[in-house]
């Protein structure tokens, strides 16, 4: 889900595990994306876990992760 | 003074950096990796992921396919039972450690799989042909040690890997005695590499690795908390968490990272050269002791392990007499009944296995002592 805070776009993606959150973080940083790992604030259907918050558009971040076959789900709530 | 020549069981001493890493983890990494978002959990999670990256890079794998285990036996059990969970036919070699032969035999006894054993011969081509001749249409996995733990014989892994790829069979490799002295990576064609962390990789005991290329699904042997998808009653399917239920051994994992870094700094070739040189000194010295038998065949290749016997004492008695003088060598069957059956060593052998820290003068002292034992000298 794409959120806008202080005129800046943020994309929050739910990761299946901390390992994949770190993998995604590494891939996105290699492509100069500002990214941080956060604990999921609101428990999702599948339970607790980790999200990555990327500055910028979701489309660009998702394209990078898709190319590396890194699984993720878009967060369905406002972060 | 205690001299450890039983490094094939577990290396000792450990490098200073390994001891420091374990101690630092105990004092500073007190969170539960992959669980929670507080500072301790975050720091510990970061550290464990960094160790995962180190291990993955060392073995040519990706971090998410690098699973931490308790030891090589644990990793092999996960691999064998996880790959064979739906039955089928499996082939192992005749020099496997019980960490392979026992889980394989247990599945066979339970009627879950068919099991065959390929003879490991001195000629690597014949060994590969022995595997090839046993392959059936329902063969799902070949499990083979990279190097036997009794004699140290190196197995022809690359040709077996090619055979497996050709037949779409999962190739599981036991790297317990080879990792740290042979440059094994997934590029050699293995699908799953299992190894100990506390032997040639110099981590502390309680560490092991299962490295997968991700091509074959490994069903989990145990289920439990993974820190993710916690509301679901089903085990996550993605590695590494699928196979890492429960709290990880953070001090062990950090020691393993330091151990791998140590091996990298020393250089695998340099480590093997040093240990091989000590083995050559030992073997040359053994030739001068009448009645001493060394179990090596010309033409075969070996990692730095030497199995031997002396005619005047049983293996256990020989090891006991050496222990009285401070030498630690392992006698008996070395948890490898198949290998001793192949060798014909009914009472087992005594095993000499140096490490990067072993010294030449200690090998000469050991040889002098073995000569004394063989000559039944009364000063022992």
Interface residues (C-beta under 8 A of the other chain):
Chain A: X16 X17 X18 X19 X20 X22 X23 X38 X39 X43 X44 X45 X46 X47 X48 X49 X50 X71
Chain B: X33 X34 X36 X37 X45 X46 X49 X52 X62 X63 X64 X226 X227 X228 X229 X230 X231 X232 X236 X238 X240 X241
